[in-house]
Amino acid sequence: MPGLTATSGLASGVWGQLQQQQAQRRAEQADQRAQTLQSEARAAQDEANQAEEKARALKLESGQASQDAQSARRNAVALQSLGETKVQLSDLRTQLAPSVAAAAPVEKATAYVPPPFVNAEGQTTGLLVNVSA
């Protein structure tokens, strides 16, 4: 039976090599899978970071838009108030027009303008101002 033992030993050696090769292939496949998953995870993280950055930018833009809207509302209220004031002033002018027209014309007052001052050399220099006080 020595031949059977040699064949059996040879078969177990070949069988062990096959198992080792299969284990090696499984390990390589697992490494490839791990690298693929790591790459996908990095890509997903990058995408999440970009989405977070975009969310921050949108939040800032939304805040600015909200401030713009508040400013526009304040301007609209101010313009409406100004329009109402104009209408009220126009109505007041219309109401006062007959009274103003009926009033006696105001005489124009003429301001006194003193004659120009002539200095010791005979030159006209303007008005004399008393500074001796």
C-alpha positions in Angstrom: 0.0 0.0 0.0 2.9 2.4 -0.3 1.5 3.6 -3.7 -1.8 4.5 -2.2 -0.1 6.6 0.5 2.0 8.5 -2.0 -1.1 9.2 -4.2 -3.0 10.1 -1.2 -0.2 12.5 0.0 0.1 13.9 -3.5 -3.7 14.5 -3.6 -3.7 16.2 -0.3 -0.8 18.4 -1.3 -2.6 19.4 -4.5 -5.8 19.8 -2.6 -4.1 22.1 -0.1 -2.6 24.2 -2.9 -6.0 24.6 -4.5 -7.5 25.7 -1.2 -4.6 28.1 -0.7 -5.1 29.5 -4.2 -8.8 29.9 -3.6 -8.2 31.6 -0.3 -5.7 33.9 -2.0 -8.2 34.8 -4.7 -10.9 35.4 -2.1 -8.5 37.7 -0.2 -7.7 39.6 -3.4 -11.3 39.9 -4.3 -12.0 41.2 -0.8 -9.2 43.7 -1.1 -10.6 44.9 -4.4 -14.1 45.1 -2.9 -12.7 47.1 0.0 -10.9 49.5 -2.3 -14.0 49.9 -4.4 -16.1 50.6 -1.3 -13.5 53.1 0.1 -13.6 54.9 -3.3 -17.4 55.0 -3.2 -17.3 56.2 0.4 -14.8 59.0 -0.5 -17.0 60.0 -3.5 -20.1 60.0 -1.3 -18.3 62.1 1.4 -17.2 64.6 -1.3 -20.7 64.8 -2.5 -22.0 65.3 1.0 -19.4 68.1 1.6 -20.5 69.8 -1.6 -24.1 69.5 -0.6 -23.4 71.0 2.8 -21.5 73.9 1.2 -24.3 74.5 -1.2 -26.8 74.4 1.7 -24.7 77.1 3.6 -24.6 79.2 0.5 -28.3 78.9 0.0 -28.9 79.8 3.6 -26.9 83.0 3.2 -28.6 83.8 0.0 -32.0 83.2 1.6 -31.1 85.5 4.5 -30.1 88.2 2.0 -33.3 87.7 0.0 -35.3 88.0 3.2 -33.5 91.3 4.1 -34.2 92.6 0.6 -37.9 91.7 0.9 -38.1 93.5 4.3 -36.4 96.5 2.8 -38.8 96.5 -0.2 -41.8 96.3 2.1 -40.5 99.3 4.1 -39.9 101.2 0.9 -43.4 100.3 -0.3 -45.0 101.5 2.9 -42.9 104.8 2.8 -43.9 105.4 -0.8 -47.6 104.7 0.0 -47.3 107.2 2.9 -45.6 109.7 0.7 -48.4 109.3 -1.9 -51.0 109.8 0.8 -49.2 112.9 2.1 -49.1 114.4 -1.5 -52.8 113.8 -1.9 -53.5 115.5 1.5 -51.3 118.5 0.6 -53.0 118.8 -2.8 -56.4 118.7 -1.1 -55.2 121.3 1.4 -53.9 123.5 -1.4 -57.2 123.2 -3.2 -59.1 124.2 0.0 -56.8 127.1 0.7 -56.6 128.5 -2.9 -59.8 130.6 -2.6 -58.7 132.1 0.7 -55.3 132.9 -0.6 -56.8 134.5 -3.8 -59.2 136.6 -1.7 -56.4 138.0 0.5 -55.1 141.4 -0.2 -51.9 141.5 -2.2 -48.8 141.9 -0.1 -46.7 144.9 -0.9 -43.2 144.1 -1.7 -40.8 145.4 0.9 -37.6 147.0 -0.4 -34.5 146.5 1.6 -32.5 149.6 2.5 -29.1 149.5 0.8 -26.8 152.2 2.1 -24.5 153.9 -0.4 -21.0 152.5 -0.9 -18.2 153.8 1.3 -15.5 155.9 -0.2 -12.1 155.6 1.5 -9.5 158.3 2.1 -8.1 157.7 -1.4 -11.4 158.2 -3.1 -12.0 154.5 -3.8 -15.4 152.9 -3.4 -14.9 150.0 -1.1 -18.3 148.8 -0.1 -20.3 149.3 3.1 -19.0 151.0 6.2 -19.0 148.7 9.2 -18.7 150.0 12.7 -16.2 147.8 14.5 -15.5 150.1 17.4 -17.9 148.4 19.7 
